[in-house]
Amino acid sequence: MPKDRAETPVVPLGGRSSCPSGGERSVLLGLIGAGIQGSRMPPLHQFEAAAHGLHCVYTRIDLAVLGLTEADLSDLLTAAWRFGFAGLNITHPCKQAVIPLLDALSPDARTIGAVNTVLFEPGGRTIGHNTDAWGFAESFRRELGDVPRERVALLGAGGAGAAVGHALLEIGVGRLDVIDTDRSRAEGLESQLCRRFGADRVSAGASPEAALAGADGIVNATPVGMEKYPGMPLPAELLRANLWVADIIYFPLETALLRMARAGGCRTMGGSGMAVFQAVAAFRLFTGIEPDAERMLRHFASL
């Protein structure tokens, strides 16, 4: 924790304060990331909060808009606590960079090595959580629960890729090939996953061509395909009809990868399910209230 944070005497809302006008509980939340103007998290959390009689303000803290970088994360955490935020969601490119700035990690966040949810405790103590892994696994079980998964290629070994890698192996993928443009990052995730799941289940360093040649499916956990990073994370000619394709990006809902995959006859899964289910778990952490996941899915679809 930045040492000046505890010197400012404010009381975080923590999801349990009241509005000055009466008895309605209120909570102040935010999302830190770059290129997040298209994020659906603010209306998703605010709508679900209102359904529980909770007044929620959820704001985007966009590094790209503010002209900031990951180096400014410490200041942003301090400012959020001073302004009374109950917590923050954290997205690309900050899910791993935020970890050294936190006071404690949940078991999942520590195991995965990435944080997408930060809670502020009284006094400014910060606790990092990871709801991405559960969010991806729940979406996969619902949408692709019957697909073969003996061998899967994972594109991206950053914070999101780490969460997805853990989730894939937890839900029964036999062997996972990790691919990243930064080979050292891919090898770092390989080592992490091997320690937990066994060396025979994870490999890194193969080319996309080699990894996809024997794969049942592929998951894109890179930012390539987002509105800010348009394009394809791999050559379209590597796709084939008997390959299932998942993309964790949800804005746009149909990335170039998913569009090409569907055109080629692949079964696909977009990122909306993971987005909603990670939000379900985050909402529970922020407020202490059990959200209605089905209502959140319907509301997300309406957005």
PELINBEL-V185263 format. One record per helix or strand. SS is the DSSP state (H for helix, E for strand). FROM is the first residue (numbers start at 1). TO is the last residue. If there is no record, write none. Layout:
SS,FROM,TO / SS,FROM,TO
This chain:
H,5,7 / E,17,18 / E,25,33 / H,41,51 / E,54,62 / H,63,66 / H,70,82 / E,87,90 / H,99,101 / E,104,105 / H,107,112 / E,117,120 / H,122,124 / E,126,129 / H,132,143 / E,151,155 / H,159,170 / E,175,179 / H,183,197 / H,199,201 / E,202,204 / H,208,213 / E,217,220 / H,236,238 / E,244,247 / H,256,263 / E,268,269 / H,272,287 / H,293,302
